[in-house]
């Protein structure tokens, strides 16, 4: 979050597949494959970290519920 005066703004964090892979503990190719599988856009070689991680989390939860 960025504080400007009294306001707080949440900034989107756009990372390359390599950078995102390092943070998520995945390989670059896995990140790209997951983006395609989950419908997360890659725009100008960058991926929204928040969108990617939340989509990944939802997919894992759906898989867990389907197995139960």
C-alpha positions in Angstrom: 0.0 0.0 0.0 1.1 3.5 -0.7 0.1 6.3 1.7 -0.5 9.7 0.2 -1.4 12.1 3.0 -4.3 10.4 4.8 -5.3 8.2 1.8 -4.1 4.7 1.2 -3.9 3.3 -2.3 -3.4 -0.3 -3.2 -1.0 -0.7 -6.1 -1.2 -3.5 -8.6 2.1 -5.4 -8.7 2.9 -6.5 -12.2 5.8 -9.0 -12.5 7.5 -11.0 -15.2 6.8 -14.7 -15.2 10.4 -15.2 -13.8 9.9 -12.8 -11.0 6.5 -14.2 -10.1 7.9 -17.7 -10.2 10.5 -16.8 -7.7 7.9 -15.4 -5.3 5.4 -18.2 -5.8 8.0 -21.0 -5.7 7.4 -22.1 -9.3 9.3 -22.3 -12.5 8.7 -19.6 -15.2 7.0 -22.1 -17.6 4.7 -23.3 -14.8 3.6 -19.7 -14.1 2.8 -19.2 -17.8 1.0 -22.5 -18.0 -1.1 -21.7 -14.9 -1.9 -18.2 -16.3 -3.3 -19.9 -19.5 -5.1 -22.5 -17.5 -6.7 -20.1 -15.1 -7.4 -17.3 -17.6 -5.0 -14.8 -15.9 -3.8 -12.3 -18.6 -0.2 -11.7 -19.4 0.0 -8.1 -20.7 3.2 -6.8 -22.2 5.1 -9.7 -20.6 3.8 -8.9 -17.1 1.3 -10.6 -14.8 -0.7 -9.1 -11.9 0.7 -10.8 -8.9 -2.5 -10.4 -6.8 -4.8 -11.7 -9.5 -2.5 -14.7 -10.2 -2.1 -15.7 -6.5 -5.8 -15.3 -5.8 -6.7 -17.3 -8.9 -4.3 -20.0 -7.9 -5.7 -20.1 -4.4 -9.3 -20.4 -5.7 -8.3 -23.2 -8.1 -6.6 -25.2 -5.3 -9.7 -24.7 -3.0 -12.0 -25.9 -5.8 -9.8 -29.0 -6.4 -9.9 -29.7 -2.6 -13.7 -29.4 -2.5 -14.1 -31.6 -5.5 -12.1 -34.4 -3.9 -14.1 -34.3 -0.7 
